[in-house]
């Protein structure tokens, strides 16, 4: 059995931040519990260039593994994120939480950092727990990143589930594919032209210019 990969934590604080001490204390406890690989605490007022390079706009600002988090967090929330950061499917849950809470800019920033993470975004499309806010967030992310090529990794997982998905999901998948450039997305949309659902067919026709 392979050992769990515990995330490292990088916390930016300032001397006047009212919430930073509690977050620092919580992370210190997680480190003592063995849920963190390492903990580094940085005073953003002293290391301004480093803070600017990481786009730190407010504190407490936390890089936990590959997750970026901001604001006041309880010990329970920190433990929750540390456990997710150690999971292979952690990004699916991270994206879910960011989109559900209206923080899609975090998702966009994460995909700009590593476009391969878009495959985890695609996994949310057929997740029964992903409600309207999450689906709208996915669409907004795709619209913002359209033409950049950063969401190509969504195409294979979306195409894989397309035929077996429910009609509502197929319509969403077709719409999301219409916002992704490239031959792979167009090929997946071609299969939608024969879909049993008229809405799916219409979305595909419009996207492919066959309307």
Secondary structure by P-SEA (a helix, b strand, c coil): ccccbbbbbbbbbcccccaaaaaaaaaaaaaaaccccbbbbbccccaaaaaaaaccccccccccccccccccccaaaaaaaaaaaaccaaaaaaaaaaaaaccaaaaaaaaaaccccaaaaaaacccccccaaaaaaaaaaaaaaccccccccccaaaaaacccccaaaaaaaaaaaaacccaaaaaaaaaacccccaaaaaaaaaaaccc
